[in-house]
Amino acid sequence: MKRTTNLLLIFFGLVVPAFAGALDETRYCGPPARDAKGQIIRRADVLRAFEKVHPCPAPVGTTCPGWYRDHVIPLACGGCDAVSNLQWLPEAQWKAKSLFERKIYAPGGGVCK
């Protein structure tokens, strides 16, 4: 009988299997933390780390007009607030994706809350 050991890595506060297979999704973290009003709590340190690793695609001074940081797997659906789950999207694509996600993941009728 073959014995396996599950090793875990801690990366930007995210616990990830060290030997995740090609089809294992490591960007899910479970239900998001929420404040007293029910809003999802986002971490500013993760956004700074993301921008350090992945600078703005079209910077203008210290801003990034027309580009948005987007969670690949929405936080409301258990996506991690981590660098590995963020991407830059141009404004038009971000708006289309956000509209789609609001329809699919809407409270009460959608998949995620």
N, C-alpha and C positions, 0 to 999 in steps of 0.2 A: 504494500500500500504506500503510495507516494504521499509524503507529508509536505504541506505548503505553509509558509509563514506570510501573514499579511503585514507588510511594512507600510507605515504611513509617513508622509512628509508634511511639514507645516510650511506653507508658502503664502505670505501676505495674510496670515491669520486663517487660511483655508487648509483643512486637513484633506490630503489627497492620497489615494493609494500610490505607493512608490512604483508598483509594476502594473499600472492600469493597462488593460488590453486596448487594442485599436478601436474597439467599439464601445468601451466603457466611457460614460459621460461623467466628467469630473467637475462640471460647472453647476451642479445642483447642490443646494445647501439646506433645503427644507423651508418651512414657513419663515418669512422675514420678521425681523424685530420691528415693532411699531411703537409710536409714542402714545401719549394719553388720548390724543385726538384720532388715533387709528392710522395716521400717516406712516408710511414706511421710512425707517431711519436709514439714511445713507451716510457713508463714511467719506469725509473729505480727504483723509490720508490715502485712500484707495485711488481717488481721482488724481491726486498729485503724483502718486507712483505710476499710474497709467500714462499720464502726460510726460513723465520723465523717460519711460521706456518707449512710448509711442508718441513722439511730438506731433503737433497739429500738422495735417497735410498741407495746409495753405495759410501759414501764419501772416498776420498783418500786425506788426509791432508785438504787443503782448496778448493780443486777442486772436480768435480763430473764427472769423465771420463765415457763416454759411456751412459750418460743420458742427455736428453734435456728438457727444459721447453717449453711446447707446449700450444697454445691457443686451447681449445676444439672447440669453434666456431671461425673460423678465423677472424682476425681483418678486413680483406678486405670484409668480408660478414656481417659486423655490429656487430661482437663480441666485447665485452667489454675488455679493457685492465685492468682487475681486477683479484684479487686473485681467485674469484669464477669461473673464466673462464680459469684457468691455471691448468696444470697437468704435472707430470713427465712422460716421455716416454723413454724406452730404444732405443738406436741408430737405430736398425733395424726397429722397429715399427715407429719411428719418420720419417725415410727416406721414408718408404712406404706411410705413411699418407701425407707427404709433396708432394711426387710425384703425388698422387691421387688428392690432393687439387690444385696443379698447373695445372693439366689437366682439372679439373672441373671448377675452378674459374679463368681460364686464361682470361686476358683482351681481349675484343672483341668477344670471343667465349663462355665464361663461364657465370655462374650465377651471380657472384660478380666481382667487379672491384677493 
